[in-house]
Amino acid sequence: MILPIVAYGDPVLKKMGASITKDYPNLDKLIEDMFETMYNAYGVGLAAPQIGLPIRLFVIDTTPFSEDDDLTAEEKKTLDGFKRVFINAKIIKEEGDEWPFNEGCLSIPDIREDVFRQPKLTIEYVDENFIAHIEEFDGLIARVIQHEYDHIDGILFTDKLSALKRRLLKARLSNISKGKISVDYRMRFPDQKKKR
């Protein structure tokens, strides 16, 4: 089932996500719905807070990035088919010199900005079967993980921008929270005026 994506300004996007257990209600269905919602919106990642749930769960499928002509054959191969579920994730370490990448977010449509992040990370998490993993990722996969991980910590990519950049975006962000934007996927806007 395709779920509405929560827009910028909703308090759930600023909440620290709670850890969950394997008996979380309808977890398999929730994960399936999150992937379906993400694909419907042409995303490569979706975190539970973006569908209104303040829990530590996000899904990723970097396959669309593998079609970028600027990548090497090896990079394309790494990104193609990389599909994961991250539950109760904890980034243990981030390494390397920060690099910029033009990021967007399904909760903040039509705004893209360069965000600086470190290129390599080590993360601990459990998958959809609650099997524990500790893995290292780098490049675009690390970038997507860092972006989605921020969501479960109540951080948006716009929080990482300079104060000046945030001021310049203020009106556009306000319009998003009011629903004054055209999107081709289902959204829930926190400040949208109720129609009478």
Backbone torsions as a table, in degrees:
resi	resn	phi	psi	omega
1	MET	NA	133.7	178.6
2	ILE	-81.8	123.7	-177.1
3	LEU	-100.4	153.8	175.7
4	PRO	-72.6	139.3	178.1
5	ILE	-90.4	130.6	-178.0
6	VAL	-72.4	132.2	-177.5
7	ALA	-87.9	160.0	175.1
8	TYR	-46.1	139.1	178.9
9	GLY	102.7	-18.5	177.7
10	ASP	-74.1	130.5	-177.7
11	PRO	-57.1	-26.0	-178.4
12	VAL	-61.9	-27.6	-178.9
13	LEU	-73.6	-12.2	-179.5
14	LYS	-107.8	4.4	-179.5
15	LYS	-88.3	144.3	171.5
16	MET	-72.6	126.6	-178.4
17	GLY	-70.9	146.4	178.4
18	ALA	-91.9	145.1	175.1
19	SER	-67.9	152.9	179.0
20	ILE	-123.7	165.0	177.0
21	THR	-109.0	170.3	-177.3
22	LYS	-69.1	-12.7	176.2
23	ASP	-97.4	21.7	173.5
24	TYR	-57.6	133.5	-173.7
25	PRO	-55.9	128.5	174.4
26	ASN	51.7	41.0	-176.3
27	LEU	-60.1	-44.4	-179.7
28	ASP	-59.1	-44.2	-179.9
29	LYS	-66.1	-40.6	178.8
30	LEU	-60.5	-46.7	179.8
31	ILE	-61.6	-45.3	178.2
32	GLU	-59.2	-44.3	179.8
33	ASP	-65.9	-36.0	178.8
34	MET	-65.6	-43.4	176.4
35	PHE	-62.0	-44.9	-179.1
36	GLU	-61.6	-42.3	179.2
37	THR	-63.8	-44.7	179.7
38	MET	-61.6	-47.8	-179.3
39	TYR	-63.1	-39.8	-179.9
40	ASN	-60.8	-31.7	-179.1
41	ALA	-96.3	7.3	-179.3
42	TYR	57.9	39.7	177.8
43	GLY	-95.4	167.6	175.1
44	VAL	-113.2	-4.7	178.2
45	GLY	-158.9	151.0	177.3
46	LEU	-151.8	130.3	178.9
47	ALA	-106.7	150.1	-177.7
48	ALA	-53.7	-39.7	177.9
49	PRO	-57.2	-26.4	-179.6
50	GLN	-72.4	-12.0	173.0
51	ILE	-114.8	19.0	172.3
52	GLY	91.1	8.9	-178.2
53	LEU	-111.7	114.0	-178.7
54	PRO	-81.6	64.6	179.5
55	ILE	-126.6	162.3	-175.9
56	ARG	-88.9	76.3	-179.0
57	LEU	-144.7	129.6	170.0
58	PHE	-146.1	156.3	-179.6
59	VAL	-123.1	150.9	-177.3
60	ILE	-141.7	140.5	167.6
61	ASP	-146.0	105.0	-174.4
62	THR	-86.8	7.4	-177.1
63	THR	-50.1	-43.6	-179.7
64	PRO	-57.8	-31.3	178.2
65	PHE	-66.2	-23.8	-176.6
66	SER	-69.3	-11.7	-179.7
67	GLU	-89.9	2.5	-179.6
68	ASP	-73.3	122.8	-177.2
69	ASP	-68.7	-17.5	-178.6
70	ASP	-80.1	-7.7	-177.0
71	LEU	-88.5	155.3	174.1
72	THR	-75.2	165.0	178.6
73	ALA	-59.8	-38.8	179.8
74	GLU	-65.1	-43.6	178.6
75	GLU	-63.0	-42.9	179.1
76	LYS	-60.4	-43.5	-179.3
77	LYS	-62.6	-40.8	179.9
78	THR	-64.4	-41.2	-176.3
79	LEU	-77.9	-31.8	-176.2
80	ASP	-67.4	118.0	177.4
81	GLY	81.8	7.9	176.3
82	PHE	-78.4	102.0	-175.8
83	LYS	-130.0	123.0	-176.0
84	ARG	-143.7	156.5	171.2
85	VAL	-115.7	128.4	179.2
86	PHE	-116.1	119.1	178.5
87	ILE	-120.5	136.8	178.5
88	ASN	52.6	40.0	-176.6
89	ALA	-68.3	148.6	175.5
90	LYS	-142.5	116.9	176.6
91	ILE	-75.4	122.4	-177.2
92	ILE	-87.1	-37.7	-174.1
93	LYS	-155.8	141.7	170.8
94	GLU	-125.0	138.3	-173.8
95	GLU	-136.8	160.1	172.6
96	GLY	97.6	171.5	179.3
97	ASP	-77.5	131.4	-179.9
98	GLU	-58.3	143.2	178.2
99	TRP	-134.5	146.7	-178.1
100	PRO	-84.9	148.5	173.8
101	PHE	-150.3	139.1	-177.5
102	ASN	-77.2	104.9	-175.6
103	GLU	-101.6	150.7	171.8
104	GLY	-131.3	177.7	-177.9
105	CYS	-152.3	137.0	-179.5
106	LEU	-63.4	-25.2	178.0
107	SER	-82.5	-11.1	-178.3
108	ILE	-130.6	66.4	-174.0
109	PRO	-62.7	150.2	175.1
110	ASP	67.6	12.7	172.8
111	ILE	-122.6	125.6	176.7
112	ARG	-132.6	136.3	-179.9
113	GLU	-145.6	154.9	175.1
114	ASP	-73.1	128.2	178.2
115	VAL	-122.0	135.9	179.1
116	PHE	-93.9	128.3	176.8
117	ARG	-141.7	157.6	175.5
118	GLN	-75.1	149.1	-170.3
119	PRO	-82.1	-11.8	-173.7
120	LYS	-136.1	141.6	177.9
121	LEU	-143.6	157.8	170.8
122	THR	-118.9	128.1	-175.0
123	ILE	-131.5	143.2	176.8
124	GLU	-111.9	133.4	-179.3
125	TYR	-162.1	170.0	169.1
126	VAL	-114.7	148.5	179.5
127	ASP	-89.7	-171.0	-176.6
128	GLU	-63.3	-19.4	177.1
129	ASN	-97.5	9.0	-178.4
130	PHE	60.0	33.7	171.9
131	ILE	-90.1	130.7	-176.1
132	ALA	-79.9	142.6	178.5
133	HIS	-136.8	145.9	164.7
134	ILE	-128.0	117.3	-174.0
135	GLU	-136.6	156.7	173.9
136	GLU	-107.0	139.2	176.2
137	PHE	-135.3	153.8	175.1
138	ASP	-142.1	176.8	177.4
139	GLY	63.2	-142.2	-175.4
140	LEU	-65.9	-33.0	178.0
141	ILE	-63.9	-44.9	177.1
142	ALA	-60.1	-41.0	-179.7
143	ARG	-59.4	-48.8	-179.6
144	VAL	-63.4	-42.9	178.2
145	ILE	-60.3	-46.5	-179.4
146	GLN	-60.3	-41.2	-179.8
147	HIS	-63.4	-48.5	-179.1
148	GLU	-69.5	-36.4	177.6
149	TYR	-61.1	-40.9	176.3
150	ASP	-55.5	-40.2	-180.0
151	HIS	-57.8	-41.5	-177.8
152	ILE	-76.4	-8.4	173.2
153	ASP	-102.4	7.1	178.0
154	GLY	76.8	25.9	-178.0
155	ILE	-116.5	134.5	176.3
156	LEU	-106.3	157.5	-177.8
157	PHE	-62.7	-27.3	178.8
158	THR	-67.1	-24.3	177.1
159	ASP	-66.4	-20.3	-176.9
160	LYS	-91.5	-0.8	-179.6
161	LEU	-86.3	162.7	178.3
162	SER	-66.2	158.2	178.8
163	ALA	-58.2	-39.4	179.2
164	LEU	-62.7	-47.5	-179.2
165	LYS	-60.8	-41.4	179.0
166	ARG	-64.0	-39.4	177.9
167	ARG	-63.4	-40.6	179.4
168	LEU	-65.1	-28.9	-178.9
169	LEU	-90.9	-6.5	-170.9
170	LYS	-52.9	-48.0	-178.2
171	ALA	-65.0	-41.5	179.2
172	ARG	-65.6	-40.3	178.5
173	LEU	-65.1	-39.6	177.9
174	SER	-62.3	-41.9	178.0
175	ASN	-62.9	-37.7	178.1
176	ILE	-62.3	-46.8	-177.6
177	SER	-65.5	-24.3	178.5
178	LYS	-88.9	-4.4	-179.6
179	GLY	81.4	14.5	179.6
180	LYS	-88.3	64.1	-177.2
181	ILE	-157.9	150.9	178.9
182	SER	-102.9	120.2	177.4
183	VAL	-130.2	152.8	-178.2
184	ASP	-104.8	26.0	172.1
185	TYR	-140.4	162.2	-176.5
186	ARG	-67.7	132.9	177.2
187	MET	-136.4	158.7	173.9
188	ARG	-120.9	120.7	-175.1
189	PHE	-103.9	125.4	-174.6
190	PRO	-68.4	-31.5	-175.0
191	ASP	-110.7	19.4	-178.7
192	GLN	-72.2	132.5	178.0
193	LYS	-68.2	134.0	177.9
194	LYS	-69.8	135.0	177.1
195	LYS	-78.5	137.1	-179.8
196	ARG	-94.4	NA	NA
